[in-house]
């Protein structure tokens, strides 16, 4: 009897503690949304968002912020030297770091869900890529190819009648790609990133030592010390489509990418929104997105960005599979 009462007490304590932790996280998110980050870049007039988009945003935010996809995990609110950490809100303003961020890659704490997102989004068959022929190949664009273009390595085995285009903004990595793929005529390496307009970006050289470079923390158009940064080029969608057209003897307007495979370490948010504005995304049959949650953006801002992209894509595509801050696949509606 005593043991039974103790078990009940422990169970109630556990439930109470879990509820308390959730309340603390939600309170922190509300503070970031409403105080530290006014309106999260929501348009000043509700008329600027139609009802359907508004409903999609609210549904997505609840899904993401209530940990129904990947969890929010605690993080230290101070740097290694003891100074307070800061985050960026939706207006790129520095605010105090709230001690939480979305789980990402090895931080997921749930490898089954993480691995499933890779399997379902990336590895499942894509019949849209099977219709390519030698005379009219399908076109695969890998954005953020890094040093090896690993996604293209997987795709080219399954879909041999496609032409592959690897985009890498870091010059050093682009040169390594060219060397690695020099004997594969179906692969074309482009030493630049993609966006609506041409810009020049700079990234700190320390970031090049890791497995990836978080593009979201790159600086555009600023005069930084050339000894501690490398310069990368971003080219417009028009330029990229024109270049592909020249390679395949097609007019730029006739270049229709079959697959857009994005794993660009934080550039996915801006890239996809700009691709929508340009009209580029509406040509793409399949969009694969590897979401990234690290960098300086706060939890609230990051959730808003992800849901904004989802709402935008849903206008022309359907989500075949999705995991926020994991991998997603979107398929163009027939």
Buried (B, 14 or more C-beta within 10 A) or exposed (E): EEEEEEEEEEEEEEEEEEEEEEEBBEEBBEBBBEEBBEEBBBEEEEEEBEEEBEEBBEEBBEBBBEBEBBBBBEBEBEEEEEEEBBBBBBEEEEBBBBBBBBBBBEBBEEEEBBEBBBEBBBEEEBEBBEBBEEEEBBBBBBBBBBBBBEBBBEBBEEBEBBBBBBBBBBBBBBBBBBEBBEEBEBBBBBBBBBBBEEBEBBBBEEBEEEEBBBBBBBEEEEEEEEEEBBEBBBBBBBBBBBBBBEEBEBEBEEBBBBBBBBBBBBBBBBBBBBBBEBEBBEBBBBBBBBBBBBBBBBBBBBBBBBBBBBBBBBEBBEBBBBBBBBBBBBBBEE
